[in-house]
Amino acid sequence: NFSFLLRTHDNCINISTTMLATNDYNDYRFRQQVESALSKIETILDTTRNPRYAEEKDHTYNDKFGLAEFLTNTAMAAQANALERLGMDNAIFHKLHSISAKDKRSVTLRFISEESCDFVKEQTVDVESKHEFITETEEVKTTESEKEEKTKTTSRHKVVTKVKEYHWKVTVNYSLFAFPGNDPESGKIVLQSREASTVIVTTGGKQSPRPSKFIKKPIDVSLTWLLQNISDQDSFNCNFSIDREATSCRTPRQNEEIFAAIAFFNKMTGWSYKVRNYMERVASLTYTGGASPSVEPESHVDIHSINDDGLFVPVLPLFETPVEQSKKSNALTSSDSITPTMLISLGKQKDSEEMSPLLPIVDINKFLSEQCRSLSSALKKLEDSFPPSSAQTLISAAEASLVLLAHHIDSIAEHYCNGVGYIEEMLRSQLVSAIGKEIQSEDFTEFILFHNRKLFKNEFVPKPFCHAIRRPGHYPDGVLSIERTGNGDFGTKKTTDPVVTF
């Protein structure tokens, strides 16, 4: 590792500055995610297994590259599981992959929506006041026996106000579809769509509460990168890999392939956030807040409370001692080797990975199965809590499921970015630990000066640029020197030795 760090002078500087400038890794958030997942993994694997943080297991530098590739392939499979529940079944996925692989066309996932607000009727209703006025009247009567009898009469009054109401029908029609190339109407493949409406009642004037027609700007995300990194020789398998021989490949995190993967998952995050935010805004249309006197408020479940806290995300940078894996692999049963039914899988274990600390493919398939199980369970709960999609309500189980899956897509991307960021942070920590400190530019200068004294003879060693200014036969009038400056302790500015020249 140390020889890699000092491969060339330029590369050393580039690597250290890139690590500090582009690493947005959140260690606290990352360890929260992993600790939560490890407690779940204990129930998935048998009790003899002990996968841990990669930093806690012995491994080589190449294993870090393998882990980065492994995380990317797992994240792709997890993302495909979420897309499948958005409506992208096996037939649709096969068609989209054929468009990308054979026709060499880009594939875009688009969410569109159109809203309308139409006047329905005007009516006048009687609205009783919340306050009640009570009047008590006492009447005294004298009987034949000259006795007085008192009688109390109580009357109750309410103020009734005539209110003119205006009824408006608000309709929302949205669609989620994929299309090739740049024409959304050519070859459009619809994943899901729904049209629903609700009635909004206003008072105080015949002024529309919503625009008569509103077409939302399409929310797009490209699926081209995902489809390009999937092979279909026997079945759909993830085949992402890093070109370790490329000149642009610096570390398992700093290379063109990982940059493209992070860009894809970040775009998925932005797409899911916009879709989720729009659905939450649509849900707010049903919250009248008591503004409609004659209409009973609709019972609803708050869509803002939906989250994916209970969903399992299988994107985890874990290692396990190869000896522990080999013992388990020898005891695999036929049921353990079955690949779960998913759009894409991780394929077969490579021969070079058998003695690697990477977790076996069998384990990752189990993790992906747990993700599918937790997704199915969460979606079933939403179906029980929200009205069916066939009901004429703006928010149904379909919209609730869309919000949940948008949350999950975001979580997969976050786990992935934190995972590859963890690999980079682990590499950096190990380098700092091996060297003993963080290397700065001043350290390289001292390194060169030290080796110059070993490489050159005394008469050829570069000397400090420091010359006395004097007249012949007189003492020096001054000194001319070129000095290098740097940061001293606690960020103070200090002047160091003169630069050396030949």
Buried (B, 14 or more C-beta within 10 A) or exposed (E): EEEBBEEEEEBBEEBBEBBEEBBEBBEEEBEEBBEEBBEBBEEBBEEEBBBBBBBEBEBEEEBBBBBBBBBBBBBBBBBBBBBBBBBBEEEBBEBBBBBBBEEEBBBBBBBBBBBBBBEEEEEEBEBEEEEEEEEEEEEEEEEEEEEEEEEEEEEEEEEEEEBEBBBBBBBBBBBBBBBBEEEBEEBEBEBBBBEBBBBBBBBEEEEBBBEEEEEBEEBBBBBBBBBBBBBBEEEBBBBBBBEEEEEEBBBBBBBEBBEBBBEBBEBBBBBBBBBBEBBBEBBEBBEBEEBBBBBEEBEBBEBEEBEBEEBBBBBBBBBBBBEBBEEBBEEEEEEBEEBBEBBBBBBEBEEEBEEBBBBBBBBBBBBBBBBBEBBEEBBEBBBEEBBEBEEEBBBBBBBBBBBBBBBBBBBBBBBBBBBBBBBBBBBBEBBEEEBEEEBEEEEBBEBEBEEEEEEEEEEEBBEBEBEEEEEEEEEEEEEEEEEEEEEEEEEEEEEEEBBBEE
